[in-house]
Amino acid sequence: MRVIPLTVTALAAALLLTACDDGGGGKNGKSSSACELGGVSVEIGSASVAPAAGDTGEVPVSITNQSKGCTLDHFPTVSLGSGGSEVSLKPQEGAKAQQLKLAKGDAASFSITYVRGKAGDRGSLSATTVKIGLPGSTDTRTFPWKYGPVAGKGGAAGSPNASVSAFQQVGD
């Protein structure tokens, strides 16, 4: 008779474990708690513009949650557009992504760091747009790039000398 209570307890524990949801998956491979562009405001702030070729500039981007709580888990997706083509930016070397939970009204930010290129140089990317996306979502938003051409790594315009920082919590 003692076998039955132990079996029932083990079965109940197994059912509880299978009912747990870690929020890691949702429809179409999207995280069910991932922040969506439709639920946040995105603002490109006052940049520290690189004034001359070879100088480094930084463009801050703020994300403010306007809807239910959501999570930023990884790096933002950012690409620079020029003449119909796009080049994706990589995370800054050594940067570590952190998971940030944003309640309604909470904000996070990241920066795009770039090296200014020479106008008209074949080794520079004459960027005109910057496209921003959030991790866990396929939606993007496009903004004008007003910070001049971006130098290419090793003189290659298809490999811009630009990177993206990890998300940082804004405020308390």
Secondary structure, 3 states (H helix, E strand, C coil): CCHHHHHHHHHHHHHHHHHCCCCCCCHHHCCCCECCHHHEEEEECCCECCCCCCCEEEEEEEEEECCCCEEEECCCEEEEEECCEEEECEECCCCCCCEEEECCCCEEEEEEEEEECCCCCCCEECCCEEEEECCCCCCEEEEECCCCCEEEECCEEEEECEEECCCEEECC
